[in-house]
Amino acid sequence: MANETVQKQLQEELEKFKASEKEYQNVVGLRKQLDAQLNENNMVKDELDLLEGGSKVFKMMGPVLVQQDVEEANATVKKRMEYITAEVKRYDTQIKDMDKKQEAHREKLGKLQQEFSKAHAKAAGKT
């Protein structure tokens, strides 16, 4: 009886751990996307910094290229980079929290596995 209870707890904890692991992978994937976007925006900023005074800048609006003011383009890229940087920090915090939760799941799984082994050995000793 105790063996079945421990086995059920072990199974439930394992399912929680798997769900946590899946969520962790999703968050890490989103974090990587943000890194790529930040790198792309850094390259755009570097290119905009190389422009001389009379240069023209165009942006894509649907299927059409529209002329944009250089200062406006710089401001847009700067705002985008600030937003992405804030999101990266938020995801980093979320990843750290998830690491702690996963470690707690691992510890609980280890304890439950030990209990299950003891209960299994005790049950085998009775037969």
Phi, psi and omega per residue, in radians:
M1 nan -0.883 3.120
A2 -1.106 -0.590 3.138
N3 -1.078 -0.743 -3.141
E4 -1.174 -0.673 3.127
T5 -1.110 -0.814 3.139
V6 -1.119 -0.706 3.134
Q7 -1.110 -0.702 3.120
K8 -1.137 -0.766 3.103
Q9 -1.079 -0.728 3.132
L10 -1.082 -0.771 3.135
Q11 -1.112 -0.756 3.137
E12 -1.115 -0.753 3.141
E13 -1.149 -0.657 3.109
L14 -1.119 -0.698 3.097
E15 -1.133 -0.717 3.088
K16 -1.086 -0.731 -3.138
F17 -1.114 -0.756 3.130
K18 -1.103 -0.718 3.110
A19 -1.125 -0.712 3.114
S20 -1.119 -0.714 3.131
E21 -1.120 -0.712 3.130
K22 -1.131 -0.775 3.113
E23 -1.090 -0.696 3.124
Y24 -1.056 -0.791 3.135
Q25 -1.082 -0.686 3.106
N26 -1.100 -0.785 -3.121
V27 -1.140 -0.732 3.117
V28 -1.106 -0.682 3.093
G29 -1.090 -0.741 3.102
L30 -1.143 -0.646 3.116
R31 -1.108 -0.698 3.108
K32 -1.137 -0.677 3.094
Q33 -1.064 -0.744 3.124
L34 -1.103 -0.685 3.087
D35 -1.045 -0.767 3.135
A36 -1.101 -0.745 3.122
Q37 -1.123 -0.695 3.134
L38 -1.140 -0.739 3.094
N39 -1.080 -0.743 3.122
E40 -1.079 -0.765 3.129
N41 -1.183 -0.581 3.051
N42 -1.105 -0.714 3.110
M43 -1.129 -0.721 3.108
V44 -1.097 -0.756 3.131
K45 -1.075 -0.770 3.119
D46 -1.051 -0.726 3.118
E47 -1.152 -0.718 3.121
L48 -1.139 -0.599 3.117
D49 -1.168 -0.439 -3.128
L50 -1.401 -0.247 -3.078
L51 -1.193 2.551 3.073
E52 -1.626 2.974 -3.019
G53 -0.858 -0.831 -3.038
G54 -1.578 0.213 -3.077
S55 -1.220 2.662 3.099
K56 -1.884 2.483 3.122
V57 -2.151 2.426 3.116
F58 -2.154 2.586 3.045
K59 -2.198 2.699 -3.107
M60 -1.557 2.160 3.048
M61 -2.151 1.708 -3.035
G62 1.162 -2.263 -3.137
P63 -1.583 0.146 -3.011
V64 -2.057 2.465 2.994
L65 -1.573 2.259 -3.116
V66 -2.128 2.348 3.134
Q67 -1.189 2.464 -3.120
Q68 -2.316 2.543 3.092
D69 -1.157 2.428 -3.104
V70 -1.050 -0.740 3.141
E71 -1.116 -0.692 3.115
E72 -1.133 -0.720 3.111
A73 -1.099 -0.769 3.105
N74 -1.064 -0.766 -3.135
A75 -1.117 -0.727 3.133
T76 -1.095 -0.799 -3.136
V77 -1.131 -0.713 3.137
K78 -1.082 -0.806 3.122
K79 -1.081 -0.737 3.139
R80 -1.083 -0.747 -3.139
M81 -1.155 -0.670 3.093
E82 -1.098 -0.769 3.131
Y83 -1.096 -0.823 -3.116
I84 -1.107 -0.723 3.119
T85 -1.071 -0.729 3.098
A86 -1.111 -0.710 3.111
E87 -1.138 -0.686 3.107
V88 -1.056 -0.782 3.118
K89 -1.083 -0.727 3.134
R90 -1.093 -0.770 3.118
Y91 -1.171 -0.636 3.095
D92 -1.064 -0.742 3.097
T93 -1.107 -0.751 3.132
Q94 -1.094 -0.710 3.132
I95 -1.133 -0.723 3.105
K96 -1.081 -0.761 3.108
D97 -1.085 -0.718 3.139
M98 -1.179 -0.608 3.067
D99 -1.039 -0.761 3.130
K100 -1.107 -0.757 3.134
K101 -1.106 -0.718 -3.137
Q102 -1.157 -0.654 3.103
E103 -1.120 -0.696 3.087
A104 -1.106 -0.715 3.088
H105 -1.086 -0.752 -3.139
R106 -1.070 -0.765 3.131
E107 -1.095 -0.796 3.140
K108 -1.115 -0.700 3.092
L109 -1.077 -0.732 3.116
G110 -1.061 -0.786 3.126
K111 -1.118 -0.759 3.137
L112 -1.143 -0.639 3.094
Q113 -1.134 -0.679 3.091
Q114 -1.130 -0.783 3.106
E115 -1.063 -0.739 -3.141
F116 -1.100 -0.748 3.124
S117 -1.099 -0.747 3.122
K118 -1.112 -0.802 -3.140
A119 -1.122 -0.671 3.127
H120 -1.163 -0.743 3.124
A121 -1.156 -0.690 3.129
K122 -1.123 -0.739 3.130
A123 -1.164 -0.648 3.126
A124 -1.218 -0.559 3.129
G125 -1.237 -0.466 -3.120
K126 -1.364 -0.434 -3.082
T127 -1.515 nan nan
